[in-house]
Amino acid sequence: MTQLKCSVRNCMYNEEHLCAKEDITIGGHDASKPNETCCESFRERTGTMTNSVGHASEETDVRCHATNCGFNDNCKCSANEIGIAGSNACSCGETECASFDCHCK
């Protein structure tokens, strides 16, 4: 599992910069830079909505569709630690994997 730090305050899974979802998916199939990736698991926190999936954890299983990322190991993130950015995001397209490391061809 990967240590995950999340700065997306508007995500319903974010609890004090940790993710309360057991697993997330990073999108960005043809990405060549971090802002071309996204956290596909993002769900906007609205009103008084609170997390209902579990407890926040420093480690999260990360599926990765960013095929150009050097940490992508058979669609799994092999990085020891990643950061998800997009502090005031309202949609997954406004998030990104800040740890994306392009190994573009």
N, C-alpha and C positions, 0 to 999 in steps of 0.2 A: 504494500500500500504506500501511497504517497502522502507526505505531509502537505496539507493544503491551507493556505492563508487566503482569505477572501475579503476584499475591500468593497464588495457590492452590497452596500447597506440596505438597498431596497429588495433584496432577495429574501423570500420567505424562509429559506434554509440557513441564512446567515445568523449565527449567534456569537456575537463578540469576535468576529473575524474567523470563526471556525464554521465548518459546514455540518449541518445536522442531517444531511442526506448520506446514505451509506455509499453511494456511488454517483459520479457525475460523468457527463460526456462532453468532450471538447470537440467542437466542430471547426471546419476550415479545411476541407479536403485539399484545395490547391493553394493554401496560404503560403506566403513567402515572408510575412512579417506578423508580429503579434496582433495588430489591429485587424487582421483578416481572419482571426480565429474568434471563437465565442464559446461561452458555457451554454450548451444546449439544454442543460438541466435548470437554468434560471427560471424562476417563477416570481413575478412581482408580488411584493408584500403590499396588500391593500387594506386600508382601514385598520381594524383591530385584528386582522388575520395573524395568527401565530403559527409557528412550526408545529406540525402534527406527525412528523415522520420518525422522530427519534431524538437522540441526544447529540449535541455537537461533539465532534472529535477532531483531533489534530491530524488523523490519518483517514484518507478516503480512497476508495478504489476509483481510478480515473481511466475511463475508456477514451481513446483518442482517435479522431478521424482526420487529424492534421497530418497527412502522409509525409509532408516535407519536414516534419519536426524530427530532430535528432534524438529526442526522447521517446518517439513512437516506436514501440517494440511489439509488432504484430497487433496493432490497435489497442495497446495498453501503454500507459505512461510509465516510463522507467525512471523518471527523475525522482530524486529523493525528496525534493520539495518544489512546489509550484505556487504561484500567486495568481489569483483571479482578480482582474481589475475591472472598473466601471462603477465607481462609487454611487452614482445616482441613476443607474440604468433603469429603464422601464421595459426593456425587451432584451432577449438574449443577444440580439445584434449589437447592443450597446455594451456588451461585456467582452473580455478577451483574456486569453491565457498569456499573462505577462511574462511567463517563463519560456514561451515558444522559442526554439533555437533552430533556425532554418538550416537544413542541409539540402538546399535546393540544387537541382541538377542544371 
